[in-house]
Each structure stands twice: as C-alpha cells, then as structure tokens.
Amino acid sequence: MQRLSSYVLGAWHTGGDRTATLYDPTTDEAVAACSTDGIDFAAVVRHGREVGGPALRAMTFAERGALLKALSAAIHEHREELIEIGCKSGGNTRGDAKFDIDGATGTLAAYAHFSKSLGDKRYIADGEQVQLGRTKRFVGAHVRVPRQGVAVHVNAFNFPAWGMMEKLACAILAGVPVIEKPGTPTAWLAWRVAQITVDSGLLPEGAFQFLCGSVGDLLDHLGPQDGLAFTGSAATGAKLKGHPGLVARNVRVNLEADSLNAAVLAPDVDASCETYALFLQNLVTDITQKTGQKCTAVRRIFVPRDRVDEVRDDLVAALGRVKVGDPRDGESRMGPLASKAQFEDVRNGIARFSEFADVACGGAEPLFDKGCFLAPTLLVAKDARAELFHAEEVFGPVSTILPYGGGVEEAVELVGLGRGSLVSSIYTNDADWAEAYVLGAGCWHGRVWIGSDRMAEQALAPGMVLPAMVHGGPGRAGGGEELGELRGLEFYTQRVALQGFSGLLEGKFGG
Ligand code: NAP
C-alpha cells in the first residue's frame, strides 16, 4: 500500500498511526494511506509567511510567470504516470484523468501567458490616474500589491490535479505562498503532483507546502493577511466560513461550493437544429464525464413540456450507448464513483429523488458485485417545482428533466429556485430569448453559456472551466470567484488607493 506524505517546513512528513485509507473504487482494494499527525500547523503557516512570501515577492510577475510555465512542463512530462494514478485512485477513465491533468498543466501555462501583460513589475496598476487637486499635480491612482500572508487551498476530491494547480497558479503569480490540501479520497494523484512540484525545485522554499490528510488546527493560525480558498460541498463551506477565528481576524475566504446547474432548451430549437444535437451531446458528457462528479455538471434539464418525451427518449438512447466498467480496460467510457462514501451518497440521493420523479434509465442499484459502479441515471420530475430538485445536489451520473411551459420568464423563475449556480447553459437561436434569459437569470450565475447553430461546431462544452473566464457563483454555489484571467489574482492582492504627486505615481506605479 502506498504511504502518502505531506510536504511542510522544507521536508516530507509521513504522519503517525492514525491514518485515513484510500481505496481503488473499481476493486474496493485499499491502495494508500495518509496522516498529518504530528505536524506543527502554526509553524507551517509561519514558514509560508516568513520564508516563502518574501522569496516570491522579490520576484517580478514575469519571473513568477516563467516559473509557472516551467512547472506546467515538469508536470506534463509525467502525464502517463499521472493518468494511471487517476484511473487507480479516482476511478477515472483515461479521458477523465486527462481532463484533470491537462486542466492542471493548461491552467499553469495560461497563467504564465497572462503574466506577460504585467511584465517586470511587482504591483498591478488598476485603472487610470484621476485628477484630485486644482491641477494635474495632485492625483489618485489604484494599484494592487501582494498580500503578505499564506493562501490555504482546501480542495474537493473530484479534481485532485486541476483543483490544486488552478488555485496555485493565481496565488504564485500574485506572489503569495500556498498550503495545499487535497480531498482525501483521491489524494494519491495530488500527492504525486506535489512530489513533482517539489522535485522540480522551481518554487522557492516555503512557497509550496502540501498537507495530505486532515488540516488539524491550521485555520486557527490564519490572520488578516492570509486567505482560505475552499472548494467542496456547501455544508463544509458554510462550516469553514463560520469558523470563529477566521471571522474574528477577517481572514479572506473564497468559497466554491456545490451547484444545481441548469440546462434550458428554448422552444425554438427543434430536432432539425444543430443546437439540439449539441444539447444532447453536452448533456451526455455532463452526466457521464468523471461519472458526473463535476461541479459544473448539469443537474436540472429544463425542457418545454411538449418535448419532454422526445428529449427523454433521445437521452436514454444516447446514455445507453455509454459503456460503464473498469476505467483501465480501454473501452469503458464511464468508471465508478470515486469512493464508497460517494457511492452511498449518490444511491441515497437517487432513491430520494425517485419519490418525486420517474426513472427513465439507470437507478440506485449497483451495477456489479464489487466497486462503486452505477449506471447513468436520468429522471423525469413529476412536478418541476418540487423543492428537492432545487435544493439537493446528487454528485454523480444523475440528472433530472424538469418540464416547463417554454416561456423565458418561467425558465428564469424556475432556474432561480436553485438559489445560485456556477453555470447555466441555454440552447436557442432566438437572440431576444437569450437576452431576456441573461438579464433575468444572470444574477444567479457565475457563467451563462449560450448554445446556438452559429457556434455549435466550435463550442467548448459548458462544463469546461476555462482560465480566461471567471469560475464561481452566487448563493449556494458559495459566492466566490476564481480564475477569469488576471481577475483571479484579486483574492491574493490588496487594492490600495494612492494619492500624491502625479510624476511620482506615474514613475513608480504607472500602468
Ligand atoms: P467536502 O466533503 O466538502 O470536502 C472538501 C474539502 O474540505 C476536502 O479537502 C475535505 O477534506 C475538506 N474538509 C472537510 N471538512 C473539513 C473541515 N472541518 N475543516 C477543513 N477542511 C475540511 O467535498 P468533497 O466531497 O471533497 O467534494 C464534492 C463537492 O465539491 C461537491 O458538492 C461539488 O459540487 C463540490 N465542488 C465544487 C466545485 C466548485 O468549483 N464550485 C468544484 C469541485 C467540487 P477531507 O477529504 O480530508 O475530508
């Protein structure tokens, strides 16, 4: 069995006897164990602040960007090995594992590219100078400077590589040291990426620390210059946001929580439109990719009432063609849920939903005698307004068709019942319908993806999180925001208004 370790205070630390065990969800075999027992978390925070922070802040954006580019290449060199670990420890098919690992290296490379616009500076100019005095001698300007704390990144189990590296890219480029904590069930992959990161020698000492297992009392040691960026369930997010020490010391907190993402088919799109084929294809991807364990996956499918049977039948046929099985056999397109706990959660969720919906395909019964396998599951709600569909996330290969009348106002109202989501996708060739939807439902989303015949051929799927676009969402999605090109650095920097002589401000802090 693989023993995973933590990288803290410049050394690897294997912890104590109280371990968490990781399982291969295909075979139920125990494959790895980890523990953070014995780690002095206060010292870990100090090490980041006092050793990693100054070293990073001494570098320019261009230098930190070059480092991200080199790190991307170093991880990419191990791509095949990492794909294998993803299959074994996360139940990923080869395609799923690539999605995670290429997402990690791609985001690092993207931030290396974004850094070029910041050049050899150590601050970010934020807008133009404004005249404050009688003449242009006395002006004001805004700049952003790195915060002088650590960034604690607590990640979900579903993207062990990408989740860690997308947060790291923004923090390191901003000049802030990181303490990374992956979700335990799939931490093997994150641990191997952490090893590659450390072995590369690219990041200055103290800029990267990694905790494999519980965070212990780490959060008690965070202060006003530190930040906690969390990705995971709404329940854990709420607990962390309410942590009394974080509240008392005004520690910055960014939450990326769960989300009842909606896809809406507008009434103008019929089966002859390319947009309809795109709608079906994206839904099958969302339900089956990563076995539905994707924060952006569609959970609610709004379909005009008179089209429900047609959409159900088309989706059932397409999902029936997805082979479910051992992700290492090279043929399966959907693997198991990532862990036993996840498997049982999803089974219970399907059973609860089935009281309010008809099961069109799949269901809560295990597919095989061993492993965490379920079939792709499509439900059709008896009542689109039943609270459950808008309140509970079943984090697996499960989605529900919710009939609606076809009017944009009704679609906006029903989608809003989810109280805040990461992404909504709409499928329409009617620009007025799309405009009304965005104006009505935009405030409940971090992103609205608009599918139409004009872009169908080039479209990247709505479930894809892209470094150039913001990721996050209001309300139950956590209220956070990440990525979005240089917007992603805001969390790690302090915006400061400068007022003084225009020549000095232009010379030292100009754009
Ligand atoms: P989770 O159970 O909430 O755990 C998330 C992370 O929090 C894990 O690293 C977990 O560590 C840690 N954690 C749990 N309790 C903690 C505590 N008291 N103090 C500090 N850390 C704690 O979520 P998950 O099951 O890993 O992930 C699935 C959820 O993540 C889904 O709901 C999904 O929608 C959401 N998600 C959201 C996004 C997004 O961008 N919005 C992206 C991916 C996933 P352990 O694993 O060691 O318990």
Residues whose N, C-alpha, C, O or C-beta is under 5 A from the ligand:
A	BS01	NAP	V154 N155 A156 F157 K181 P182 G183 T184 P185 G213 V215 T231 G232 S233 T236 E256 A257 D258 S259 C295 F395 A477
